[in-house]
Amino acid sequence: MAYNLLKGKKGIIFGALDNKSIAWKVAEKAHEEGAEFTLTNTPVALRFGELDELAKMCNSEIIPADATNMADIENIFKKTMEIFDGKIDFILHSIGMSLNVRKKKVYNDLNYDFLKKTLDISAISFHKILQVANKMDAINDWGSVVALSYVAAQRTLFGYNDMADAKSLLESIARSFGYIYGRDKKIRVNTISQSPTMTTAGSGVKGIDGLMDFTDRMSPLGNATAEECANYCITLFSDLTKKVTMQNLFHDGGFSNMGMSLKAMTMYNKAFEGELD
Ligand SMILES: NC(=O)c1ccc[n+]([C@@H]2O[C@H](COP(=O)([O-])OP(=O)(O)OC[C@H]3O[C@@H](n4cnc5c(N)ncnc54)[C@H](O)[C@@H]3O)[C@@H](O)[C@H]2O)c1
């Protein structure tokens, strides 16, 4: 059901790759809620992904860009403001990649060139986008910028590797830039910390199946899906959350505040049956 929450709002959505991507679901929902937006991803992703299909569905233009490249980012804002004949109201940063994870380098044997890339792609790109938007005065007052994070920024989860460091930096950037953008232009900057989700990026995480099963059992409300994450993003882009800024907002069925659940305790005890006597 649509509520017209984003009627008249314009935006940029980074990171839709295929129909499993969280950004893809956000684009679908934003379109349903009356928003207009441009879509962007890397030239490689555009070749392998299915973004044309989404663009057609949402009546959006695609602007290819590497989110680590300042000239590309400036071009996205320039073109988007030309298309909409003015400033925008929301941005989704839904970007993450680690070559250490891809190449199976473990955390105590990191390749530091890969680490620099992880941080640049998954976190510093957020700063670059905010900095360019601010300098180009591209966002209307009371606009909203959201990036997607993960609980590994606060707690150690086996296998998340250097992406945990990237997410910590991402969340810190949201706070630091959120202060400046809020103070100067009344613009909100937040991160949403989403449950593990079976997407292309998600399936790269070591032991994702077991992890998803574990967090689903531990969370009183179960894991949040990509579509549910999209719904939450829409509320943050809407005028209903005008005073929410500089926050890392957990969207994980309660997982981040759990220690031990009845289900997990039962399974744990079962695993030691016989041994305990
Ligand atoms: N899937 C999960 O379990 C999960 C959980 C919490 C948070 N997140 C975060 O959600 C966001 C979206 O991931 P997803 O799960 O939808 O996976 P996804 O693979 O569909 O999206 C990741 C996107 O990042 C893009 N990207 C990579 N390098 C880029 C670059 N240099 N410039 C521009 N774009 C680039 C990819 O092309 C892709 O579209 C990421 O920040 C991810 O860390 C995912």
The ligand as a Tripos MOL2 file, in Angstrom:
@<TRIPOS>MOLECULE
LIG
   44    48     1     0     0
SMALL
NO_CHARGES

@<TRIPOS>ATOM
      1 N1         23.2510   -7.8310    2.4460 N.am      1 LIG1
      2 C1         23.4850   -7.6910    3.7310 C.2       1 LIG1
      3 O1         23.5460   -8.6760    4.5080 O.2       1 LIG1
      4 C2         23.6560   -6.3150    4.3200 C.ar      1 LIG1
      5 C3         23.4400   -6.1020    5.7100 C.ar      1 LIG1
      6 C4         23.6730   -4.8290    6.2240 C.ar      1 LIG1
      7 C5         24.0830   -3.8000    5.3990 C.ar      1 LIG1
      8 N2         24.2860   -4.0440    4.0500 N.ar      1 LIG1
      9 C6         24.7600   -2.9640    3.2120 C.3       1 LIG1
     10 O2         23.7730   -2.6290    2.2670 O.3       1 LIG1
     11 C7         24.4130   -1.9850    1.1610 C.3       1 LIG1
     12 C8         23.8950   -2.5910   -0.1400 C.3       1 LIG1
     13 O3         24.3020   -3.9190   -0.2700 O.3       1 LIG1
     14 P1         23.3490   -5.0790   -0.8070 P.3       1 LIG1
     15 O4         23.2950   -6.0960    0.2770 O.co2     1 LIG1
     16 O5         22.0880   -4.5440   -1.3550 O.co2     1 LIG1
     17 O6         24.2540   -5.7450   -1.9580 O.3       1 LIG1
     18 P2         24.4670   -5.3670   -3.5060 P.3       1 LIG1
     19 O7         25.6440   -6.1930   -3.9200 O.co2     1 LIG1
     20 O8         23.2220   -5.5410   -4.2510 O.co2     1 LIG1
     21 O9         24.8730   -3.8280   -3.4770 O.3       1 LIG1
     22 C9         26.1910   -3.3510   -3.3070 C.3       1 LIG1
     23 C10        26.3820   -2.3010   -4.3860 C.3       1 LIG1
     24 O10        27.6160   -1.5820   -4.2460 O.3       1 LIG1
     25 C11        27.9760   -1.2230   -5.5530 C.3       1 LIG1
     26 N3         29.3720   -0.7570   -5.6430 N.ar      1 LIG1
     27 C12        30.5040   -1.4730   -5.3780 C.ar      1 LIG1
     28 N4         31.5940   -0.7070   -5.6310 N.ar      1 LIG1
     29 C13        31.1310    0.5070   -6.0400 C.ar      1 LIG1
     30 C14        31.7630    1.7090   -6.4280 C.ar      1 LIG1
     31 N5         33.1030    1.8490   -6.4490 N.pl3     1 LIG1
     32 N6         30.9810    2.7580   -6.7900 N.ar      1 LIG1
     33 C15        29.6360    2.6600   -6.7870 C.ar      1 LIG1
     34 N7         28.9750    1.5520   -6.4040 N.ar      1 LIG1
     35 C16        29.7220    0.4800   -6.0390 C.ar      1 LIG1
     36 C17        27.7570   -2.5210   -6.3310 C.3       1 LIG1
     37 O11        27.8110   -2.3620   -7.7230 O.3       1 LIG1
     38 C18        26.4010   -2.9030   -5.8040 C.3       1 LIG1
     39 O12        25.3690   -2.3200   -6.5710 O.3       1 LIG1
     40 C19        25.9290   -2.1470    1.3680 C.3       1 LIG1
     41 O13        26.4340   -0.9800    1.9920 O.3       1 LIG1
     42 C20        25.9690   -3.3040    2.3550 C.3       1 LIG1
     43 O14        27.1700   -3.3430    3.1040 O.3       1 LIG1
     44 C21        24.0520   -5.2640    3.5070 C.ar      1 LIG1
@<TRIPOS>BOND
     1     1     2 1
     2     2     3 2
     3     2     4 1
     4     4     5 ar
     5     4    44 ar
     6     5     6 ar
     7     6     7 ar
     8     7     8 ar
     9     8     9 1
    10     8    44 ar
    11     9    10 1
    12     9    42 1
    13    10    11 1
    14    11    12 1
    15    11    40 1
    16    12    13 1
    17    13    14 1
    18    14    15 2
    19    14    16 1
    20    14    17 1
    21    17    18 1
    22    18    19 2
    23    18    20 1
    24    18    21 1
    25    21    22 1
    26    22    23 1
    27    23    24 1
    28    23    38 1
    29    24    25 1
    30    25    26 1
    31    25    36 1
    32    26    27 ar
    33    26    35 ar
    34    27    28 ar
    35    28    29 ar
    36    29    30 ar
    37    29    35 ar
    38    30    31 1
    39    30    32 ar
    40    32    33 ar
    41    33    34 ar
    42    34    35 ar
    43    36    37 1
    44    36    38 1
    45    38    39 1
    46    40    41 1
    47    40    42 1
    48    42    43 1
@<TRIPOS>SUBSTRUCTURE
     1 LIG1         1 GROUP 0 **** ****
